[in-house]
Amino acid sequence: MGLPQSSGRTTRVYTIRRGQKVFCLIFMAFALTFLVAVLWGIAFSDKEADPWTILVGFVLVVGGGLITAEKFTTRLTLTQEEIRLGSVFGEKKLTFEKILGRRRYFDRGTDDFPGGMALKDCVGR
């Protein structure tokens, strides 16, 4: 059985690791719990709440939400022509021709894999 033939366009997509996503969700849970506790204390207590405490609660929730959205949607895509970094906040593209120090060379293969003079890229400093 032969290997499937590709169209010559290799695409690899990388995402943020699961541990960072779990951390963001745990952070959001603590931030929401903090804000709910502060607002609950204001609504059902005779004590006055410090405005800074309320502000910190809202900043933690909004900041945590932005970071969580960014971590869950960030994708690094490598193709034959370009590198793309995209998230919910936008996308950046960089073509290989714009990378300084980029070199191209011919791969003659090895004894185990006698390739046929394939053109490869090497990015170095």
N, C-alpha and C positions, 0 to 999 in steps of 0.2 A: 504494500500500500504506500503510495507516494505522499509526499508532503503537499499540503494545499498551496497553490500558487497565489502569491499576493500581487496586488496591482502596483507594487513598487512604492506605495505611500504608507510608511510606517507611522502610526500615531500611538503615543503613549500618554496616558492621563494619570496624574498623581493628585491625591487629595490629602487633607489633613488627617493625622492619625486618630484612631478611635479614642485614645486616652485623653487627648486635648478636647475632643468633643464632649466626653463624659465630664471632664473638669468644668467646662463651660455650663453644662446643665446643672451640676451640683452648685456652682457659684450662683446661678440664677435662682435656684431653689432657696438658698440661704438669703439672697438679696430680697426676694419676694416675701419670705417669712419675716425678715426684719422690717420691711415696709408695712406689711399687714399688722404686725405687732405694734408698731408705732401708731398707725392710724386707728387701730382698735383701742389703744390706750387713750387716744384723744377723744374718741367717740363715747367710750363707756367709763371714763374715769374723771375724777374731779381735778386731777393734776393738769397743769398746763404743760404742753410739750414745747421743747426747745425748737425754734425754727431751723437751726442747723441740723438737728437730728432728722427732721422731715426732709430737708434738702439732701442730706447724705443718703437717705433711703431711696429717694427718687433718682439720684445720680447713680447709685449702685445698680438699680433696676434697668435704667436706660443704657448705661455703659455696658452692663452685662448682656443686655439684649443685642446691642450692636456687635459686640465681640462674638457672641454665639452665632448670630446671623453670618458674620464674616467667616468663621471657622467651618460652618456647615456648607457654605457655598463656594469656598475657594477651590480652584482647580488649576493645576499647572499642566498644560498640554504641549507636548513636543511632537512636531511633525518634521518632515523632510525639509520644509522651507522656513519654519519659524518656531518661536517659543511664545506661547500665550499664557498669561496669568490673569485669570478672571475670577470675580466674586460678585456678590450682590451689589457692590459699590462701583463696579466698572470692569473694564478689561484693558490690559496692556499687551502690545504685540512687539516682538523684536525679531526681525529677519536675520538669518545667519550672515548675510552679506554685511550687516552693520556691526558685527562683533569684531573688535580689534584683536589681532593676534590669531585670527582663524587661519588654519592651513589646510590644504587639501593634498592628499597623497593617494597613490595607487596601492591597493592591497594585493600582493602576489599570492596570498594564501600560505598554508603550511603543508607539511607532509600529510597530516590527517585530513585537512580540508583544502585541497588544491583549488582555490578560487580562481576566477578568471579576471584578474586585473580590475577589480571593482574600485571605483572612486570613493574614498572615505574622507570624512572631515575630522579634523583634530583642532580643538580649541585650547590654546595654551597662552602662556604669558611670555 
